[in-house]
């Protein structure tokens, strides 16, 4: 059997009440959860950066090893060409071998230059790693402090929060699927998290814009779901304004004076 509008509104009001209490718990925690998440992201970023630096150092060290091999090969060729130069038969062969020796000497110079550049790159990267490690350590210290603060706050409200979350699951299931979708959408867009409000002092309890008398009458009847024309919040009920009782007017007592005989 489908619930009446009044029952649907009652379920929404209960859900809103639970969510409001959960919002209050989150307010107590303040920005700590976001700060912890930001620090964790920063730490992950620094660790990734350090890993890239180490990969680059490894690539430079591999390059240095290759240059050492190339230099050694050039030195071996020079020895070989020097031996050949002792057994040349004419000036043409001598000049050709001399040119090859010069080329290998140039190769050795290039290898030495590139080795120095690679070592300089490694030195620069090590300096960057040192700076990044310092930043990483600072972030880790900040994270530990924030996590401890957050842990204390959570421990103080954890039982209440768990109870509210269980109650919320039950309350959420009671609400119609269509209304749940609308409720979630309104709550997401509302700055104060209020999706269901009452009319208070002839105004919407969410945006404080005036609600016309006829609309208030429709809200009281609870025959259909009515939303605020201005903010879209669900208007659950109209709060009755208590008019202070008028004090009875005091009547003046008349006194008669006795005539003196």
KABEL-V21834 format. One record per pair of residues at least 12 apart in sequence whose ideal C-beta (glycine too) atoms are under 6 Angstrom apart, sorted by the first residue. I is the first residue (numbers start at 0). J is the second residue. If there is no record, write none. Layout:
BEGIN
I:J ; I:J
END
This chain:
BEGIN
4:221 ; 4:222 ; 4:223 ; 5:221 ; 8:235 ; 10:173 ; 10:174 ; 11:195 ; 12:195 ; 12:235 ; 13:170 ; 14:170 ; 14:174 ; 15:195 ; 17:163 ; 17:166 ; 17:167 ; 17:170 ; 20:163 ; 21:163 ; 22:192 ; 24:156 ; 24:160 ; 28:152 ; 31:149 ; 34:145 ; 35:145 ; 35:146 ; 35:149 ; 38:138 ; 38:141 ; 38:142 ; 41:138 ; 42:138 ; 45:131 ; 45:134 ; 45:135 ; 48:131 ; 49:128 ; 49:131 ; 52:124 ; 52:127 ; 52:128 ; 55:124 ; 56:121 ; 56:124 ; 59:117 ; 59:120 ; 59:121 ; 62:117 ; 63:114 ; 63:117 ; 66:110 ; 66:113 ; 66:114 ; 69:110 ; 70:107 ; 70:110 ; 73:103 ; 73:106 ; 73:107 ; 76:103 ; 77:100 ; 77:103 ; 80:96 ; 80:99 ; 80:100 ; 83:96 ; 84:96 ; 182:194 ; 185:231 ; 185:232 ; 193:205 ; 194:232 ; 195:233 ; 195:235 ; 196:232 ; 197:235 ; 197:236 ; 197:238 ; 198:210 ; 198:215 ; 198:234 ; 198:237 ; 199:238 ; 203:227 ; 205:230 ; 205:232 ; 206:229 ; 206:230 ; 208:229 ; 215:237 ; 218:234 ; 218:237 ; 219:237
END
